């Protein structure tokens, strides 16, 4: 069972390098979404260390690469 404080250990299938353009696309499409909403889909470890009530836009600069990769996959199918 996963606790709310466990890290997400999902490694992207392909290497993920967060670019400014990718971050802008994530902000545009998902920026107003609170982290707690995405944790319902991605698991309790999504955006590890971020409070659930902050938005993706607020958390993106400090978000781990695994969580950013999940957001990118959500946008690009």
MODELLER restraints for C-alpha pairs under 7 A, 6 or more apart:
rsr = mdl.restraints
at = mdl.atoms
rsr.add(forms.Gaussian(group=physical.xy_distance, feature=features.Distance(at['CA:3:A'], at['CA:44:A']), mean=6.96, stdev=0.5))
rsr.add(forms.Gaussian(group=physical.xy_distance, feature=features.Distance(at['CA:4:A'], at['CA:44:A']), mean=4.92, stdev=0.5))
rsr.add(forms.Gaussian(group=physical.xy_distance, feature=features.Distance(at['CA:4:A'], at['CA:45:A']), mean=6.31, stdev=0.5))
rsr.add(forms.Gaussian(group=physical.xy_distance, feature=features.Distance(at['CA:5:A'], at['CA:45:A']), mean=6.34, stdev=0.5))
rsr.add(forms.Gaussian(group=physical.xy_distance, feature=features.Distance(at['CA:6:A'], at['CA:45:A']), mean=5.35, stdev=0.5))
rsr.add(forms.Gaussian(group=physical.xy_distance, feature=features.Distance(at['CA:7:A'], at['CA:45:A']), mean=4.68, stdev=0.5))
rsr.add(forms.Gaussian(group=physical.xy_distance, feature=features.Distance(at['CA:7:A'], at['CA:48:A']), mean=5.94, stdev=0.5))
rsr.add(forms.Gaussian(group=physical.xy_distance, feature=features.Distance(at['CA:8:A'], at['CA:45:A']), mean=4.70, stdev=0.5))
rsr.add(forms.Gaussian(group=physical.xy_distance, feature=features.Distance(at['CA:8:A'], at['CA:46:A']), mean=6.07, stdev=0.5))
rsr.add(forms.Gaussian(group=physical.xy_distance, feature=features.Distance(at['CA:10:A'], at['CA:66:A']), mean=6.70, stdev=0.5))
rsr.add(forms.Gaussian(group=physical.xy_distance, feature=features.Distance(at['CA:11:A'], at['CA:66:A']), mean=6.31, stdev=0.5))
rsr.add(forms.Gaussian(group=physical.xy_distance, feature=features.Distance(at['CA:12:A'], at['CA:66:A']), mean=6.74, stdev=0.5))
rsr.add(forms.Gaussian(group=physical.xy_distance, feature=features.Distance(at['CA:12:A'], at['CA:69:A']), mean=6.46, stdev=0.5))
rsr.add(forms.Gaussian(group=physical.xy_distance, feature=features.Distance(at['CA:16:A'], at['CA:69:A']), mean=6.18, stdev=0.5))
rsr.add(forms.Gaussian(group=physical.xy_distance, feature=features.Distance(at['CA:26:A'], at['CA:71:A']), mean=6.94, stdev=0.5))
rsr.add(forms.Gaussian(group=physical.xy_distance, feature=features.Distance(at['CA:27:A'], at['CA:56:A']), mean=6.92, stdev=0.5))
rsr.add(forms.Gaussian(group=physical.xy_distance, feature=features.Distance(at['CA:27:A'], at['CA:57:A']), mean=5.46, stdev=0.5))
rsr.add(forms.Gaussian(group=physical.xy_distance, feature=features.Distance(at['CA:30:A'], at['CA:56:A']), mean=6.50, stdev=0.5))
rsr.add(forms.Gaussian(group=physical.xy_distance, feature=features.Distance(at['CA:31:A'], at['CA:55:A']), mean=6.25, stdev=0.5))
rsr.add(forms.Gaussian(group=physical.xy_distance, feature=features.Distance(at['CA:31:A'], at['CA:56:A']), mean=4.74, stdev=0.5))
rsr.add(forms.Gaussian(group=physical.xy_distance, feature=features.Distance(at['CA:31:A'], at['CA:57:A']), mean=4.42, stdev=0.5))
rsr.add(forms.Gaussian(group=physical.xy_distance, feature=features.Distance(at['CA:32:A'], at['CA:55:A']), mean=5.46, stdev=0.5))
rsr.add(forms.Gaussian(group=physical.xy_distance, feature=features.Distance(at['CA:32:A'], at['CA:56:A']), mean=6.31, stdev=0.5))
rsr.add(forms.Gaussian(group=physical.xy_distance, feature=features.Distance(at['CA:32:A'], at['CA:57:A']), mean=6.59, stdev=0.5))
rsr.add(forms.Gaussian(group=physical.xy_distance, feature=features.Distance(at['CA:33:A'], at['CA:55:A']), mean=5.27, stdev=0.5))
rsr.add(forms.Gaussian(group=physical.xy_distance, feature=features.Distance(at['CA:33:A'], at['CA:56:A']), mean=5.82, stdev=0.5))
rsr.add(forms.Gaussian(group=physical.xy_distance, feature=features.Distance(at['CA:34:A'], at['CA:52:A']), mean=6.54, stdev=0.5))
rsr.add(forms.Gaussian(group=physical.xy_distance, feature=features.Distance(at['CA:34:A'], at['CA:53:A']), mean=5.60, stdev=0.5))
rsr.add(forms.Gaussian(group=physical.xy_distance, feature=features.Distance(at['CA:34:A'], at['CA:54:A']), mean=5.45, stdev=0.5))
rsr.add(forms.Gaussian(group=physical.xy_distance, feature=features.Distance(at['CA:34:A'], at['CA:55:A']), mean=4.12, stdev=0.5))
rsr.add(forms.Gaussian(group=physical.xy_distance, feature=features.Distance(at['CA:34:A'], at['CA:56:A']), mean=6.15, stdev=0.5))
rsr.add(forms.Gaussian(group=physical.xy_distance, feature=features.Distance(at['CA:35:A'], at['CA:52:A']), mean=4.78, stdev=0.5))
rsr.add(forms.Gaussian(group=physical.xy_distance, feature=features.Distance(at['CA:35:A'], at['CA:53:A']), mean=6.21, stdev=0.5))
rsr.add(forms.Gaussian(group=physical.xy_distance, feature=features.Distance(at['CA:35:A'], at['CA:54:A']), mean=6.03, stdev=0.5))
rsr.add(forms.Gaussian(group=physical.xy_distance, feature=features.Distance(at['CA:35:A'], at['CA:55:A']), mean=5.73, stdev=0.5))
rsr.add(forms.Gaussian(group=physical.xy_distance, feature=features.Distance(at['CA:35:A'], at['CA:56:A']), mean=6.18, stdev=0.5))
rsr.add(forms.Gaussian(group=physical.xy_distance, feature=features.Distance(at['CA:36:A'], at['CA:52:A']), mean=4.35, stdev=0.5))
rsr.add(forms.Gaussian(group=physical.xy_distance, feature=features.Distance(at['CA:36:A'], at['CA:53:A']), mean=6.32, stdev=0.5))
rsr.add(forms.Gaussian(group=physical.xy_distance, feature=features.Distance(at['CA:39:A'], at['CA:46:A']), mean=5.66, stdev=0.5))
rsr.add(forms.Gaussian(group=physical.xy_distance, feature=features.Distance(at['CA:46:A'], at['CA:67:A']), mean=5.75, stdev=0.5))
rsr.add(forms.Gaussian(group=physical.xy_distance, feature=features.Distance(at['CA:47:A'], at['CA:63:A']), mean=5.61, stdev=0.5))
rsr.add(forms.Gaussian(group=physical.xy_distance, feature=features.Distance(at['CA:47:A'], at['CA:64:A']), mean=6.41, stdev=0.5))
rsr.add(forms.Gaussian(group=physical.xy_distance, feature=features.Distance(at['CA:47:A'], at['CA:67:A']), mean=5.58, stdev=0.5))
rsr.add(forms.Gaussian(group=physical.xy_distance, feature=features.Distance(at['CA:50:A'], at['CA:59:A']), mean=6.87, stdev=0.5))
